[in-house]
Amino acid sequence: MIYVRDWGGKMSKTKRKTKKKDIKIIASRGKRKRAIARVFVKTKGKGNIKINGVDWKVYFNAPFYQAYFNSIINRAEKLIKNLDIDVNVNGGGIVGQLQAVTTGIARALIQLDYELKGKVFEDSILKEDIRRVEPKKDRRRKARAKFQKSYR
């Protein structure tokens, strides 16, 4: 039994449909360039995937992004049907966020079922890309490019 306060301020008893002990929450993260994705996978779900509180098809609305995301999701479709996935992602651009989200989801699913590691998700999805933007140097236009010189 849990107690719930309704809009009038009254307390009432309700029965919980699923016990808290049955629900498992797995946290994971993925990074790509400046984008950081924090992934929370909840067992006993309905197959919902939300990114920053929005459905993933709305967040990644371009066809290329959806095809990339679907290619990762379809690999473990049977497992994902019973899970709810919530993702908080910030920083970077949309492609960096997309790759950070897929890395985080793949890592979380492997925490649930370790047999997915070699068969379904290869190392390129699970490992973070360590390449970063090289910092700009003093007296240069960019990191390596120099200002043009004119002898006139």
C-alpha positions in Angstrom: 0.0 0.0 0.0 1.1 3.5 -0.8 -0.5 6.8 0.2 -1.3 9.3 -2.5 -2.3 12.9 -2.0 -5.0 14.0 -4.5 -5.6 17.5 -5.7 -7.8 18.5 -2.8 -5.0 17.6 -0.3 -6.7 14.4 0.9 -4.6 11.2 1.5 -5.9 8.0 0.0 -4.6 4.4 -0.1 -3.8 2.8 -3.5 -2.4 -0.6 -4.4 0.8 -0.6 -6.4 0.6 -2.7 -9.6 4.2 -3.6 -9.7 6.4 -3.9 -6.7 9.4 -1.6 -6.4 11.6 -4.6 -5.8 10.7 -6.0 -9.2 11.8 -2.9 -11.1 15.5 -2.5 -11.8 17.0 0.8 -12.9 20.3 0.6 -14.8 22.4 3.8 -15.3 24.9 4.2 -18.1 26.5 7.0 -20.1 27.9 7.6 -23.5 30.1 10.4 -24.9 31.0 11.7 -28.3 32.9 15.0 -28.8 31.2 17.5 -26.5 27.9 15.5 -26.2 27.3 13.6 -23.0 24.3 11.2 -22.7 23.1 9.8 -19.4 20.9 6.7 -20.0 18.5 5.2 -17.5 16.9 1.8 -18.4 13.9 0.7 -16.3 12.9 -2.9 -16.5 9.2 -3.8 -16.6 8.4 -1.1 -19.1 6.4 -0.7 -22.3 9.2 -0.1 -24.8 9.2 3.7 -24.6 12.4 5.5 -25.5 12.5 9.2 -24.5 15.3 11.6 -25.1 15.2 14.8 -23.0 11.5 14.0 -22.2 10.6 13.7 -25.9 10.0 10.6 -28.0 13.1 9.7 -29.9 11.4 10.0 -33.3 10.6 13.6 -32.5 14.1 14.4 -31.2 15.9 12.7 -34.1 13.5 13.8 -36.8 15.7 13.5 -39.9 15.5 10.2 -41.8 19.2 9.6 -41.6 19.2 10.0 -37.8 16.3 7.7 -37.4 17.9 5.0 -39.7 21.1 5.1 -37.7 19.2 4.9 -34.4 17.0 2.1 -35.7 20.0 0.1 -36.8 21.2 0.0 -33.1 17.8 -0.5 -31.6 16.8 -3.4 -33.9 19.8 -5.4 -32.8 18.2 -6.0 -29.4 14.5 -5.4 -30.3 13.2 -8.3 -28.2 14.9 -7.1 -25.1 13.9 -3.4 -25.6 10.2 -4.2 -25.9 10.0 -4.8 -22.2 12.1 -1.8 -21.1 11.6 2.0 -20.7 14.7 4.0 -21.7 15.1 7.6 -20.5 18.0 9.6 -21.8 19.3 13.0 -20.8 21.7 14.4 -23.4 23.4 17.8 -23.7 26.3 19.5 -25.4 27.7 19.0 -28.9 25.7 18.8 -32.1 22.9 16.6 -33.1 25.2 13.9 -34.7 27.4 13.8 -31.6 24.3 13.5 -29.4 23.0 10.7 -31.6 26.2 8.7 -31.3 26.5 9.4 -27.5 22.9 8.2 -27.0 23.5 4.9 -29.0 26.7 4.2 -27.0 24.9 4.8 -23.7 22.0 2.6 -24.6 24.2 -0.2 -25.9 26.3 -0.1 -22.7 23.1 -0.2 -20.5 21.7 -3.2 -22.5 25.0 -5.1 -22.0 24.7 -4.5 -18.3 21.3 -6.2 -18.5 22.4 -9.1 -20.7 26.1 -9.6 -21.1 25.7 -12.1 -23.9 24.8 -9.2 -26.3 28.4 -7.9 -26.1 30.2 -10.0 -28.7 27.2 -11.1 -30.8 25.0 -8.0 -31.1 27.1 -5.0 -30.2 30.6 -4.8 -31.5 33.4 -2.8 -29.8 33.0 0.2 -32.1 29.6 1.0 -30.6 30.6 0.4 -27.0 33.9 2.3 -27.0 33.9 6.1 -26.9 35.7 7.9 -29.7 38.5 9.8 -28.0 39.1 12.3 -30.8 38.5 15.9 -29.7 38.9 19.3 -31.4 42.4 20.6 -31.2 42.7 23.9 -29.4 43.5 27.1 -31.3 47.1 28.3 -31.0 48.2 31.9 -30.4 49.0 34.0 -33.5 47.2 31.5 -35.8 43.9 31.5 -37.5 42.9 28.0 -36.3 44.7 25.1 -34.6 47.1 24.5 -37.5 46.2 27.1 -40.2 48.4 30.2 -40.3 47.4 33.7 -41.3 48.1 34.5 -45.0 51.2 36.5 -45.6 51.5 39.1 -48.4 54.8 40.6 -49.5 53.3 43.6 -51.4 
